[in-house]
Amino acid sequence: MFVTLLLSLTDGIFSLLRKYEYDPKLMRLYITGGGGKLIENFGRYDKDRVTIIGDICASAKGYEEFAFAQLKKEGK
């Protein structure tokens, strides 16, 4: 029963992505953060078109790099 719920949840995620024009034939999907494990283990998707970045801090690290670059640009 729990697995069925997780399958339904991941199907819903991909359905929502398609609603907002995600087309796996045209684009590659990158998933970051803790939800990536959920997709990796229970999602039904083309594994050649989806990259899951398992580092749960990846988004935060990216924003940190962006902030440092912005500060450097501003001379701070």
All heavy atoms as a GROMACS GRO file, in nm:
protein
  606
    1MET      N    1   0.083  -0.119   0.000
    1MET     CA    2   0.000   0.000   0.000
    1MET      C    3   0.088   0.126   0.000
    1MET      O    4   0.061   0.219  -0.074
    1MET     CB    5  -0.091  -0.002   0.123
    1MET     CG    6  -0.174   0.120   0.140
    1MET     SD    7  -0.343   0.075   0.118
    1MET     CE    8  -0.419   0.230   0.131
    2PHE      N    9   0.192   0.128   0.082
    2PHE     CA   10   0.279   0.243   0.090
    2PHE      C   11   0.352   0.265  -0.042
    2PHE      O   12   0.368   0.378  -0.088
    2PHE     CB   13   0.379   0.224   0.206
    2PHE     CG   14   0.462   0.345   0.233
    2PHE    CD1   15   0.404   0.463   0.280
    2PHE    CD2   16   0.598   0.343   0.213
    2PHE    CE1   17   0.480   0.575   0.305
    2PHE    CE2   18   0.676   0.455   0.238
    2PHE     CZ   19   0.617   0.571   0.283
    3VAL      N   20   0.396   0.155  -0.106
    3VAL     CA   21   0.465   0.165  -0.235
    3VAL      C   22   0.369   0.222  -0.340
    3VAL      O   23   0.409   0.306  -0.421
    3VAL     CB   24   0.521   0.028  -0.279
    3VAL    CG1   25   0.574   0.032  -0.420
    3VAL    CG2   26   0.630  -0.017  -0.182
    4THR      N   27   0.245   0.181  -0.336
    4THR     CA   28   0.144   0.233  -0.429
    4THR      C   29   0.130   0.384  -0.411
    4THR      O   30   0.120   0.459  -0.510
    4THR     CB   31   0.009   0.164  -0.407
    4THR    OG1   32   0.027   0.022  -0.420
    4THR    CG2   33  -0.094   0.211  -0.508
    5LEU      N   34   0.130   0.430  -0.289
    5LEU     CA   35   0.121   0.573  -0.260
    5LEU      C   36   0.242   0.647  -0.316
    5LEU      O   37   0.227   0.753  -0.378
    5LEU     CB   38   0.110   0.596  -0.109
    5LEU     CG   39   0.112   0.741  -0.063
    5LEU    CD1   40  -0.012   0.814  -0.111
    5LEU    CD2   41   0.123   0.748   0.087
    6LEU      N   42   0.360   0.591  -0.299
    6LEU     CA   43   0.482   0.655  -0.350
    6LEU      C   44   0.485   0.657  -0.502
    6LEU      O   45   0.528   0.757  -0.562
    6LEU     CB   46   0.606   0.586  -0.294
    6LEU     CG   47   0.627   0.600  -0.143
    6LEU    CD1   48   0.742   0.514  -0.096
    6LEU    CD2   49   0.647   0.745  -0.105
    7LEU      N   50   0.438   0.551  -0.565
    7LEU     CA   51   0.429   0.548  -0.711
    7LEU      C   52   0.333   0.655  -0.760
    7LEU      O   53   0.360   0.727  -0.857
    7LEU     CB   54   0.385   0.410  -0.760
    7LEU     CG   55   0.487   0.298  -0.745
    7LEU    CD1   56   0.422   0.163  -0.773
    7LEU    CD2   57   0.606   0.320  -0.836
    8SER      N   58   0.221   0.668  -0.692
    8SER     CA   59   0.122   0.769  -0.728
    8SER      C   60   0.179   0.910  -0.710
    8SER      O   61   0.157   0.999  -0.794
    8SER     CB   62  -0.003   0.751  -0.641
    8SER     OG   63  -0.096   0.852  -0.668
    9LEU      N   64   0.252   0.931  -0.603
    9LEU     CA   65   0.314   1.061  -0.577
    9LEU      C   66   0.413   1.098  -0.687
    9LEU      O   67   0.410   1.210  -0.741
    9LEU     CB   68   0.383   1.061  -0.441
    9LEU     CG   69   0.457   1.188  -0.402
    9LEU    CD1   70   0.360   1.304  -0.388
    9LEU    CD2   71   0.533   1.167  -0.273
   10THR      N   72   0.501   1.006  -0.722
   10THR     CA   73   0.600   1.036  -0.826
   10THR      C   74   0.533   1.052  -0.963
   10THR      O   75   0.575   1.138  -1.042
   10THR     CB   76   0.711   0.929  -0.831
   10THR    OG1   77   0.653   0.801  -0.851
   10THR    CG2   78   0.792   0.929  -0.704
   11ASP      N   79   0.430   0.975  -0.991
   11ASP     CA   80   0.356   0.994  -1.116
   11ASP      C   81   0.294   1.133  -1.120
   11ASP      O   82   0.294   1.199  -1.223
   11ASP     CB   83   0.246   0.889  -1.131
   11ASP     CG   84   0.298   0.751  -1.165
   11ASP    OD1   85   0.417   0.739  -1.204
   11ASP    OD2   86   0.220   0.654  -1.153
   12GLY      N   87   0.245   1.178  -1.006
   12GLY     CA   88   0.186   1.312  -0.996
   12GLY      C   89   0.289   1.421  -1.021
   12GLY      O   90   0.259   1.523  -1.084
   13ILE      N   91   0.410   1.400  -0.973
   13ILE     CA   92   0.516   1.498  -0.996
   13ILE      C   93   0.545   1.511  -1.145
   13ILE      O   94   0.552   1.622  -1.198
   13ILE     CB   95   0.645   1.458  -0.918
   13ILE    CG1   96   0.621   1.474  -0.768
   13ILE    CG2   97   0.765   1.540  -0.965
   13ILE    CD1   98   0.729   1.413  -0.681
   14PHE      N   99   0.558   1.399  -1.213
   14PHE     CA  100   0.585   1.404  -1.357
   14PHE      C  101   0.466   1.458  -1.435
   14PHE      O  102   0.482   1.529  -1.534
   14PHE     CB  103   0.631   1.268  -1.410
   14PHE     CG  104   0.775   1.241  -1.380
   14PHE    CD1  105   0.812   1.162  -1.274
   14PHE    CD2  106   0.875   1.297  -1.459
   14PHE    CE1  107   0.946   1.140  -1.245
   14PHE    CE2  108   1.009   1.276  -1.431
   14PHE     CZ  109   1.044   1.197  -1.324
   15SER      N  110   0.346   1.429  -1.389
   15SER     CA  111   0.226   1.484  -1.452
   15SER      C  112   0.225   1.636  -1.440
   15SER      O  113   0.194   1.707  -1.536
   15SER     CB  114   0.102   1.424  -1.386
   15SER     OG  115  -0.014   1.482  -1.438
   16LEU      N  116   0.260   1.687  -1.324
   16LEU     CA  117   0.266   1.832  -1.303
   16LEU      C  118   0.374   1.896  -1.389
   16LEU      O  119   0.354   2.003  -1.447
   16LEU     CB  120   0.290   1.862  -1.155
   16LEU     CG  121   0.277   2.006  -1.112
   16LEU    CD1  122   0.138   2.060  -1.140
   16LEU    CD2  123   0.307   2.018  -0.964
   17LEU      N  124   0.488   1.830  -1.401
   17LEU     CA  125   0.594   1.881  -1.488
   17LEU      C  126   0.546   1.889  -1.633
   17LEU      O  127   0.572   1.988  -1.702
   17LEU     CB  128   0.719   1.793  -1.479
   17LEU     CG  129   0.801   1.805  -1.350
   17LEU    CD1  130   0.905   1.695  -1.344
   17LEU    CD2  131   0.867   1.942  -1.343
   18ARG      N  132   0.475   1.785  -1.678
   18ARG     CA  133   0.422   1.787  -1.816
   18ARG      C  134   0.319   1.898  -1.833
   18ARG      O  135   0.313   1.961  -1.939
   18ARG     CB  136   0.363   1.651  -1.853
   18ARG     CG  137   0.469   1.546  -1.883
   18ARG     CD  138   0.409   1.420  -1.941
   18ARG     NE  139   0.318   1.354  -1.849
   18ARG     CZ  140   0.356   1.272  -1.751
   18ARG    NH1  141   0.484   1.246  -1.733
   18ARG    NH2  142   0.267   1.215  -1.673
   19LYS      N  143   0.242   1.925  -1.730
   19LYS     CA  144   0.145   2.034  -1.734
   19LYS      C  145   0.215   2.167  -1.762
   19LYS      O  146   0.161   2.254  -1.831
   19LYS     CB  147   0.069   2.041  -1.602
   19LYS     CG  148  -0.028   2.156  -1.592
   19LYS     CD  149  -0.097   2.158  -1.456
   19LYS     CE  150  -0.179   2.283  -1.440
   19LYS     NZ  151  -0.232   2.296  -1.306
   20TYR      N  152   0.336   2.183  -1.709
   20TYR     CA  153   0.414   2.305  -1.730
   20TYR      C  154   0.515   2.288  -1.842
   20TYR      O  155   0.622   2.348  -1.840
   20TYR     CB  156   0.480   2.348  -1.599
   20TYR     CG  157   0.378   2.401  -1.501
   20TYR    CD1  158   0.328   2.322  -1.400
   20TYR    CD2  159   0.328   2.530  -1.516
   20TYR    CE1  160   0.233   2.370  -1.312
   20TYR    CE2  161   0.232   2.579  -1.429
   20TYR     CZ  162   0.185   2.498  -1.328
   20TYR     OH  163   0.089   2.546  -1.243
   21GLU      N  164   0.480   2.203  -1.940
   21GLU     CA  165   0.549   2.189  -2.068
   21GLU      C  166   0.682   2.113  -2.062
   21GLU      O  167   0.764   2.127  -2.152
   21GLU     CB  168   0.566   2.325  -2.136
   21GLU     CG  169   0.432   2.392  -2.161
   21GLU     CD  170   0.444   2.524  -2.235
   21GLU    OE1  171   0.555   2.561  -2.276
   21GLU    OE2  172   0.340   2.590  -2.248
   22TYR      N  173   0.703   2.032  -1.959
   22TYR     CA  174   0.819   1.943  -1.961
   22TYR      C  175   0.793   1.834  -2.063
   22TYR      O  176   0.691   1.767  -2.059
   22TYR     CB  177   0.843   1.882  -1.822
   22TYR     CG  178   0.939   1.764  -1.826
   22TYR    CD1  179   1.072   1.782  -1.859
   22TYR    CD2  180   0.895   1.636  -1.795
   22TYR    CE1  181   1.160   1.675  -1.863
   22TYR    CE2  182   0.982   1.528  -1.799
   22TYR     CZ  183   1.114   1.549  -1.833
   22TYR     OH  184   1.200   1.442  -1.837
   23ASP      N  185   0.884   1.819  -2.156
   23ASP     CA  186   0.874   1.714  -2.257
   23ASP      C  187   1.006   1.638  -2.258
   23ASP      O  188   1.109   1.689  -2.304
   23ASP     CB  189   0.848   1.776  -2.394
   23ASP     CG  190   0.830   1.671  -2.504
   23ASP    OD1  191   0.857   1.552  -2.480
   23ASP    OD2  192   0.789   1.710  -2.614
   24PRO      N  193   1.007   1.516  -2.208
   24PRO     CA  194   1.132   1.441  -2.197
   24PRO      C  195   1.198   1.413  -2.332
   24PRO      O  196   1.317   1.386  -2.338
   24PRO     CB  197   1.092   1.312  -2.127
   24PRO     CG  198   0.945   1.301  -2.146
   24PRO     CD  199   0.893   1.440  -2.159
   25LYS      N  200   1.123   1.423  -2.441
   25LYS     CA  201   1.182   1.402  -2.573
   25LYS      C  202   1.264   1.523  -2.617
   25LYS      O  203   1.352   1.511  -2.700
   25LYS     CB  204   1.073   1.373  -2.676
   25LYS     CG  205   1.001   1.242  -2.650
   25LYS     CD  206   0.887   1.224  -2.747
   25LYS     CE  207   0.807   1.101  -2.708
   25LYS     NZ  208   0.678   1.098  -2.775
   26LEU      N  209   1.231   1.640  -2.560
   26LEU     CA  210   1.297   1.763  -2.601
   26LEU      C  211   1.400   1.815  -2.502
   26LEU      O  212   1.486   1.895  -2.538
   26LEU     CB  213   1.193   1.873  -2.625
   26LEU     CG  214   1.091   1.847  -2.733
   26LEU    CD1  215   0.988   1.958  -2.738
   26LEU    CD2  216   1.159   1.832  -2.868
   27MET      N  217   1.388   1.775  -2.377
   27MET     CA  218   1.477   1.832  -2.276
   27MET      C  219   1.520   1.728  -2.173
   27MET      O  220   1.453   1.628  -2.153
   27MET     CB  221   1.411   1.950  -2.207
   27MET     CG  222   1.282   1.917  -2.135
   27MET     SD  223   1.194   2.060  -2.073
   27MET     CE  224   1.118   2.122  -2.220
   28ARG      N  225   1.630   1.756  -2.112
   28ARG     CA  226   1.683   1.672  -2.004
   28ARG      C  227   1.637   1.733  -1.872
   28ARG      O  228   1.634   1.855  -1.858
   28ARG     CB  229   1.835   1.670  -2.014
   28ARG     CG  230   1.899   1.585  -1.911
   28ARG     CD  231   2.048   1.567  -1.945
   28ARG     NE  232   2.096   1.448  -1.880
   28ARG     CZ  233   2.074   1.324  -1.919
   28ARG    NH1  234   2.008   1.300  -2.028
   28ARG    NH2  235   2.121   1.222  -1.852
   29LEU      N  236   1.599   1.650  -1.779
   29LEU     CA  237   1.553   1.695  -1.649
   29LEU      C  238   1.661   1.668  -1.544
   29LEU      O  239   1.715   1.558  -1.538
   29LEU     CB  240   1.423   1.623  -1.610
   29LEU     CG  241   1.364   1.655  -1.474
   29LEU    CD1  242   1.319   1.802  -1.468
   29LEU    CD2  243   1.246   1.563  -1.445
   30TYR      N  244   1.691   1.770  -1.465
   30TYR     CA  245   1.785   1.756  -1.354
   30TYR      C  246   1.707   1.771  -1.225
   30TYR      O  247   1.634   1.869  -1.207
   30TYR     CB  248   1.894   1.864  -1.360
   30TYR     CG  249   1.989   1.843  -1.475
   30TYR    CD1  250   1.961   1.892  -1.601
   30TYR    CD2  251   2.107   1.771  -1.458
   30TYR    CE1  252   2.047   1.872  -1.708
   30TYR    CE2  253   2.194   1.750  -1.564
   30TYR     CZ  254   2.163   1.801  -1.688
   30TYR     OH  255   2.249   1.780  -1.793
   31ILE      N  256   1.722   1.675  -1.137
   31ILE     CA  257   1.652   1.678  -1.009
   31ILE      C  258   1.756   1.688  -0.899
   31ILE      O  259   1.850   1.608  -0.894
   31ILE     CB  260   1.566   1.551  -0.989
   31ILE    CG1  261   1.461   1.541  -1.100
   31ILE    CG2  262   1.500   1.552  -0.852
   31ILE    CD1  263   1.383   1.413  -1.100
   32THR      N  264   1.741   1.788  -0.812
   32THR     CA  265   1.833   1.804  -0.701
   32THR      C  266   1.757   1.795  -0.570
   32THR      O  267   1.636   1.815  -0.566
   32THR     CB  268   1.905   1.941  -0.706
   32THR    OG1  269   1.808   2.044  -0.695
   32THR    CG2  270   1.982   1.958  -0.834
   33GLY      N  271   1.829   1.765  -0.466
   33GLY     CA  272   1.769   1.764  -0.333
   33GLY      C  273   1.718   1.628  -0.292
   33GLY      O  274   1.730   1.528  -0.364
   34GLY      N  275   1.659   1.625  -0.175
   34GLY     CA  276   1.613   1.501  -0.113
   34GLY      C  277   1.506   1.429  -0.192
   34GLY      O  278   1.494   1.307  -0.186
   35GLY      N  279   1.425   1.503  -0.267
   35GLY     CA  280   1.320   1.440  -0.347
   35GLY      C  281   1.375   1.353  -0.459
   35GLY      O  282   1.304   1.268  -0.512
   36GLY      N  283   1.502   1.373  -0.492
   36GLY     CA  284   1.563   1.292  -0.596
   36GLY      C  285   1.563   1.144  -0.563
   36GLY      O  286   1.545   1.060  -0.651
   37LYS      N  287   1.583   1.112  -0.439
   37LYS     CA  288   1.582   0.970  -0.398
   37LYS      C  289   1.443   0.909  -0.415
   37LYS      O  290   1.429   0.794  -0.453
   37LYS     CB  291   1.628   0.954  -0.252
   37LYS     CG  292   1.776   0.962  -0.238
   37LYS     CD  293   1.841   0.847  -0.312
   37LYS     CE  294   1.991   0.855  -0.303
   37LYS     NZ  295   2.056   0.759  -0.391
   38LEU      N  296   1.342   0.988  -0.388
   38LEU     CA  297   1.204   0.941  -0.407
   38LEU      C  298   1.181   0.909  -0.555
   38LEU      O  299   1.130   0.802  -0.588
   38LEU     CB  300   1.106   1.048  -0.359
   38LEU     CG  301   0.959   1.014  -0.369
   38LEU    CD1  302   0.922   0.905  -0.270
   38LEU    CD2  303   0.876   1.138  -0.344
   39ILE      N  304   1.221   1.002  -0.642
   39ILE     CA  305   1.206   0.980  -0.786
   39ILE      C  306   1.291   0.862  -0.830
   39ILE      O  307   1.246   0.775  -0.906
   39ILE     CB  308   1.245   1.107  -0.864
   39ILE    CG1  309   1.154   1.225  -0.829
   39ILE    CG2  310   1.247   1.080  -1.014
   39ILE    CD1  311   1.010   1.208  -0.868
   40GLU      N  312   1.415   0.858  -0.784
   40GLU     CA  313   1.507   0.751  -0.824
   40GLU      C  314   1.452   0.613  -0.789
   40GLU      O  315   1.461   0.520  -0.868
   40GLU     CB  316   1.642   0.773  -0.756
   40GLU     CG  317   1.748   0.674  -0.797
   40GLU     CD  318   1.882   0.708  -0.733
   40GLU    OE1  319   1.887   0.727  -0.609
   40GLU    OE2  320   1.980   0.715  -0.807
   41ASN      N  321   1.395   0.600  -0.671
   41ASN     CA  322   1.349   0.469  -0.624
   41ASN      C  323   1.207   0.432  -0.666
   41ASN      O  324   1.176   0.314  -0.676
   41ASN     CB  325   1.360   0.462  -0.472
   41ASN     CG  326   1.504   0.463  -0.426
   41ASN    OD1  327   1.590   0.400  -0.486
   41ASN    ND2  328   1.531   0.538  -0.321
   42PHE      N  329   1.121   0.531  -0.690
   42PHE     CA  330   0.981   0.500  -0.716
   42PHE      C  331   0.925   0.563  -0.844
   42PHE      O  332   0.813   0.534  -0.882
   42PHE     CB  333   0.894   0.543  -0.597
   42PHE     CG  334   0.930   0.470  -0.472
   42PHE    CD1  335   1.010   0.528  -0.376
   42PHE    CD2  336   0.885   0.341  -0.450
   42PHE    CE1  337   1.045   0.461  -0.260
   42PHE    CE2  338   0.920   0.272  -0.335
   42PHE     CZ  339   1.000   0.332  -0.240
   43GLY      N  340   1.004   0.649  -0.908
   43GLY     CA  341   0.954   0.716  -1.028
   43GLY      C  342   0.959   0.626  -1.150
   43GLY      O  343   1.042   0.537  -1.161
   44ARG      N  344   0.864   0.653  -1.241
   44ARG     CA  345   0.861   0.583  -1.370
   44ARG      C  346   0.896   0.687  -1.475
   44ARG      O  347   0.814   0.773  -1.507
   44ARG     CB  348   0.724   0.522  -1.394
   44ARG     CG  349   0.693   0.411  -1.293
   44ARG     CD  350   0.560   0.350  -1.319
   44ARG     NE  351   0.459   0.416  -1.237
   44ARG     CZ  352   0.356   0.353  -1.182
   44ARG    NH1  353   0.339   0.225  -1.200
   44ARG    NH2  354   0.268   0.420  -1.111
   45TYR      N  355   1.020   0.679  -1.524
   45TYR     CA  356   1.071   0.781  -1.615
   45TYR      C  357   1.183   0.722  -1.699
   45TYR      O  358   1.236   0.615  -1.669
   45TYR     CB  359   1.124   0.902  -1.535
   45TYR     CG  360   1.236   0.866  -1.440
   45TYR    CD1  361   1.369   0.881  -1.478
   45TYR    CD2  362   1.210   0.815  -1.313
   45TYR    CE1  363   1.472   0.847  -1.393
   45TYR    CE2  364   1.312   0.781  -1.227
   45TYR     CZ  365   1.443   0.797  -1.268
   45TYR     OH  366   1.545   0.762  -1.184
   46ASP      N  367   1.222   0.793  -1.804
   46ASP     CA  368   1.330   0.751  -1.891
   46ASP      C  369   1.462   0.789  -1.824
   46ASP      O  370   1.498   0.906  -1.816
   46ASP     CB  371   1.317   0.822  -2.027
   46ASP     CG  372   1.426   0.782  -2.125
   46ASP    OD1  373   1.519   0.707  -2.087
   46ASP    OD2  374   1.417   0.826  -2.241
   47LYS      N  375   1.532   0.691  -1.775
   47LYS     CA  376   1.655   0.715  -1.699
   47LYS      C  377   1.766   0.779  -1.784
   47LYS      O  378   1.859   0.837  -1.729
   47LYS     CB  379   1.702   0.586  -1.635
   47LYS     CG  380   1.608   0.541  -1.524
   47LYS     CD  381   1.642   0.405  -1.470
   47LYS     CE  382   1.553   0.356  -1.360
   47LYS     NZ  383   1.418   0.399  -1.353
   48ASP      N  384   1.753   0.772  -1.915
   48ASP     CA  385   1.851   0.837  -2.003
   48ASP      C  386   1.824   0.987  -2.016
   48ASP      O  387   1.910   1.060  -2.064
   48ASP     CB  388   1.849   0.774  -2.143
   48ASP     CG  389   1.900   0.631  -2.142
   48ASP    OD1  390   1.985   0.599  -2.057
   48ASP    OD2  391   1.854   0.553  -2.227
   49ARG      N  392   1.706   1.033  -1.975
   49ARG     CA  393   1.668   1.174  -1.991
   49ARG      C  394   1.660   1.249  -1.859
   49ARG      O  395   1.629   1.368  -1.857
   49ARG     CB  396   1.533   1.185  -2.063
   49ARG     CG  397   1.526   1.117  -2.197
   49ARG     CD  398   1.618   1.175  -2.302
   49ARG     NE  399   1.590   1.316  -2.322
   49ARG     CZ  400   1.682   1.404  -2.359
   49ARG    NH1  401   1.804   1.367  -2.381
   49ARG    NH2  402   1.651   1.530  -2.373
   50VAL      N  403   1.683   1.178  -1.748
   50VAL     CA  404   1.673   1.241  -1.616
   50VAL      C  405   1.804   1.219  -1.542
   50VAL      O  406   1.854   1.106  -1.533
   50VAL     CB  407   1.555   1.181  -1.535
   50VAL    CG1  408   1.551   1.239  -1.394
   50VAL    CG2  409   1.423   1.206  -1.607
   51THR      N  410   1.859   1.327  -1.488
   51THR     CA  411   1.979   1.319  -1.405
   51THR      C  412   1.940   1.357  -1.263
   51THR      O  413   1.880   1.463  -1.241
   51THR     CB  414   2.087   1.416  -1.456
   51THR    OG1  415   2.124   1.378  -1.588
   51THR    CG2  416   2.210   1.414  -1.367
   52ILE      N  417   1.970   1.270  -1.170
   52ILE     CA  418   1.939   1.295  -1.030
   52ILE      C  419   2.068   1.326  -0.957
   52ILE      O  420   2.162   1.246  -0.957
   52ILE     CB  421   1.866   1.175  -0.967
   52ILE    CG1  422   1.734   1.152  -1.039
   52ILE    CG2  423   1.846   1.197  -0.818
   52ILE    CD1  424   1.661   1.026  -1.001
   53ILE      N  425   2.074   1.445  -0.900
   53ILE     CA  426   2.191   1.489  -0.824
   53ILE      C  427   2.160   1.459  -0.677
   53ILE      O  428   2.075   1.524  -0.616
   53ILE     CB  429   2.220   1.637  -0.848
   53ILE    CG1  430   2.246   1.658  -0.998
   53ILE    CG2  431   2.336   1.685  -0.762
   53ILE    CD1  432   2.252   1.801  -1.042
   54GLY      N  433   2.227   1.359  -0.624
   54GLY     CA  434   2.194   1.307  -0.492
   54GLY      C  435   2.235   1.393  -0.374
   54GLY      O  436   2.191   1.370  -0.262
   55ASP      N  437   2.318   1.493  -0.397
   55ASP     CA  438   2.363   1.581  -0.289
   55ASP      C  439   2.246   1.669  -0.244
   55ASP      O  440   2.202   1.757  -0.318
   55ASP     CB  441   2.479   1.666  -0.339
   55ASP     CG  442   2.536   1.759  -0.231
   55ASP    OD1  443   2.480   1.765  -0.120
   55ASP    OD2  444   2.637   1.825  -0.260
   56ILE      N  445   2.196   1.646  -0.123
   56ILE     CA  446   2.080   1.722  -0.077
   56ILE      C  447   2.111   1.869  -0.053
   56ILE      O  448   2.021   1.950  -0.037
   56ILE     CB  449   2.015   1.660   0.049
   56ILE    CG1  450   2.111   1.662   0.166
   56ILE    CG2  451   1.965   1.520   0.020
   56ILE    CD1  452   2.047   1.625   0.299
   57CYS      N  453   2.238   1.904  -0.055
   57CYS     CA  454   2.278   2.045  -0.037
   57CYS      C  455   2.311   2.112  -0.171
   57CYS      O  456   2.357   2.226  -0.173
   57CYS     CB  457   2.399   2.053   0.055
   57CYS     SG  458   2.368   1.994   0.221
   58ALA      N  459   2.288   2.044  -0.282
   58ALA     CA  460   2.328   2.096  -0.413
   58ALA      C  461   2.265   2.232  -0.443
   58ALA      O  462   2.334   2.323  -0.490
   58ALA     CB  463   2.292   1.996  -0.522
   59SER      N  464   2.139   2.249  -0.416
   59SER     CA  465   2.073   2.377  -0.444
   59SER      C  466   2.134   2.488  -0.359
   59SER      O  467   2.164   2.597  -0.410
   59SER     CB  468   1.923   2.369  -0.418
   59SER     OG  469   1.863   2.280  -0.509
   60ALA      N  470   2.154   2.460  -0.232
   60ALA     CA  471   2.212   2.561  -0.143
   60ALA      C  472   2.354   2.597  -0.188
   60ALA      O  473   2.392   2.715  -0.187
   60ALA     CB  474   2.215   2.510   0.000
   61LYS      N  475   2.432   2.499  -0.229
   61LYS     CA  476   2.568   2.525  -0.277
   61LYS      C  477   2.565   2.612  -0.403
   61LYS      O  478   2.648   2.701  -0.420
   61LYS     CB  479   2.640   2.394  -0.304
   61LYS     CG  480   2.674   2.317  -0.178
   61LYS     CD  481   2.734   2.182  -0.212
   61LYS     CE  482   2.762   2.100  -0.088
   61LYS     NZ  483   2.811   1.966  -0.121
   62GLY      N  484   2.471   2.586  -0.490
   62GLY     CA  485   2.458   2.666  -0.611
   62GLY      C  486   2.424   2.810  -0.581
   62GLY      O  487   2.482   2.903  -0.639
   63TYR      N  488   2.330   2.831  -0.489
   63TYR     CA  489   2.294   2.967  -0.450
   63TYR      C  490   2.410   3.038  -0.380
   63TYR      O  491   2.430   3.158  -0.397
   63TYR     CB  492   2.169   2.969  -0.362
   63TYR     CG  493   2.042   2.954  -0.442
   63TYR    CD1  494   1.967   2.838  -0.433
   63TYR    CD2  495   1.999   3.055  -0.526
   63TYR    CE1  496   1.850   2.823  -0.507
   63TYR    CE2  497   1.884   3.042  -0.600
   63TYR     CZ  498   1.809   2.926  -0.590
   63TYR     OH  499   1.695   2.911  -0.664
   64GLU      N  500   2.486   2.964  -0.305
   64GLU     CA  501   2.603   3.021  -0.239
   64GLU      C  502   2.705   3.070  -0.342
   64GLU      O  503   2.758   3.182  -0.332
   64GLU     CB  504   2.666   2.918  -0.146
   64GLU     CG  505   2.786   2.970  -0.069
   64GLU     CD  506   2.845   2.866   0.023
   64GLU    OE1  507   2.861   2.749  -0.020
   64GLU    OE2  508   2.877   2.901   0.138
   65GLU      N  509   2.730   2.988  -0.443
   65GLU     CA  510   2.822   3.027  -0.551
   65GLU      C  511   2.770   3.152  -0.623
   65GLU      O  512   2.846   3.242  -0.655
   65GLU     CB  513   2.841   2.913  -0.651
   65GLU     CG  514   2.927   2.800  -0.600
   65GLU     CD  515   3.070   2.843  -0.576
   65GLU    OE1  516   3.126   2.917  -0.659
   65GLU    OE2  517   3.127   2.802  -0.474
   66PHE      N  518   2.641   3.154  -0.648
   66PHE     CA  519   2.580   3.270  -0.714
   66PHE      C  520   2.598   3.395  -0.629
   66PHE      O  521   2.632   3.502  -0.680
   66PHE     CB  522   2.432   3.243  -0.740
   66PHE     CG  523   2.359   3.361  -0.798
   66PHE    CD1  524   2.379   3.397  -0.931
   66PHE    CD2  525   2.273   3.436  -0.722
   66PHE    CE1  526   2.313   3.506  -0.986
   66PHE    CE2  527   2.206   3.545  -0.775
   66PHE     CZ  528   2.226   3.580  -0.907
   67ALA      N  529   2.576   3.383  -0.500
   67ALA     CA  530   2.589   3.498  -0.409
   67ALA      C  531   2.734   3.548  -0.406
   67ALA      O  532   2.758   3.670  -0.411
   67ALA     CB  533   2.543   3.461  -0.269
   68PHE      N  534   2.831   3.458  -0.399
   68PHE     CA  535   2.972   3.498  -0.400
   68PHE      C  536   3.008   3.569  -0.530
   68PHE      O  537   3.078   3.670  -0.530
   68PHE     CB  538   3.064   3.378  -0.379
   68PHE     CG  539   3.067   3.327  -0.237
   68PHE    CD1  540   3.071   3.191  -0.212
   68PHE    CD2  541   3.069   3.414  -0.129
   68PHE    CE1  542   3.075   3.142  -0.081
   68PHE    CE2  543   3.073   3.367   0.001
   68PHE     CZ  544   3.075   3.231   0.025
   69ALA      N  545   2.960   3.516  -0.642
   69ALA     CA  546   2.988   3.579  -0.771
   69ALA      C  547   2.926   3.720  -0.778
   69ALA      O  548   2.989   3.812  -0.829
   69ALA     CB  549   2.935   3.493  -0.885
   70GLN      N  550   2.806   3.735  -0.725
   70GLN     CA  551   2.739   3.866  -0.726
   70GLN      C  552   2.816   3.964  -0.638
   70GLN      O  553   2.835   4.080  -0.675
   70GLN     CB  554   2.594   3.851  -0.677
   70GLN     CG  555   2.511   3.975  -0.694
   70GLN     CD  556   2.488   4.011  -0.839
   70GLN    OE1  557   2.488   3.926  -0.928
   70GLN    NE2  558   2.470   4.138  -0.866
   71LEU      N  559   2.858   3.919  -0.521
   71LEU     CA  560   2.936   4.006  -0.432
   71LEU      C  561   3.068   4.047  -0.496
   71LEU      O  562   3.111   4.164  -0.485
   71LEU     CB  563   2.961   3.937  -0.298
   71LEU     CG  564   2.839   3.922  -0.207
   71LEU    CD1  565   2.871   3.833  -0.087
   71LEU    CD2  566   2.788   4.058  -0.160
   72LYS      N  567   3.134   3.953  -0.561
   72LYS     CA  568   3.260   3.983  -0.629
   72LYS      C  569   3.238   4.085  -0.740
   72LYS      O  570   3.316   4.179  -0.756
   72LYS     CB  571   3.320   3.853  -0.686
   72LYS     CG  572   3.456   3.872  -0.746
   72LYS     CD  573   3.512   3.740  -0.793
   72LYS     CE  574   3.648   3.760  -0.855
   72LYS     NZ  575   3.706   3.634  -0.900
   73LYS      N  576   3.129   4.069  -0.813
   73LYS     CA  577   3.096   4.161  -0.921
   73LYS      C  578   3.073   4.302  -0.867
   73LYS      O  579   3.112   4.401  -0.930
   73LYS     CB  580   2.971   4.112  -0.995
   73LYS     CG  581   2.926   4.200  -1.108
   73LYS     CD  582   2.801   4.143  -1.173
   73LYS     CE  583   2.747   4.238  -1.277
   73LYS     NZ  584   2.623   4.188  -1.334
   74GLU      N  585   3.012   4.311  -0.752
   74GLU     CA  586   2.984   4.440  -0.690
   74GLU      C  587   3.104   4.496  -0.613
   74GLU      O  588   3.097   4.606  -0.558
   74GLU     CB  589   2.864   4.427  -0.596
   74GLU     CG  590   2.733   4.394  -0.669
   74GLU     CD  591   2.619   4.363  -0.574
   74GLU    OE1  592   2.635   4.374  -0.451
   74GLU    OE2  593   2.511   4.325  -0.625
   75GLY      N  594   3.213   4.418  -0.608
   75GLY     CA  595   3.335   4.464  -0.541
   75GLY      C  596   3.326   4.461  -0.389
   75GLY      O  597   3.393   4.537  -0.322
   76LYS      N  598   3.248   4.372  -0.336
   76LYS     CA  599   3.231   4.364  -0.190
   76LYS      C  600   3.307   4.246  -0.132
   76LYS      O  601   3.334   4.151  -0.189
   76LYS     CB  602   3.083   4.353  -0.154
   76LYS     CG  603   3.007   4.477  -0.192
   76LYS     CD  604   2.863   4.464  -0.156
   76LYS     CE  605   2.787   4.588  -0.201
   76LYS     NZ  606   2.650   4.585  -0.168
   0.00000   0.00000   0.00000
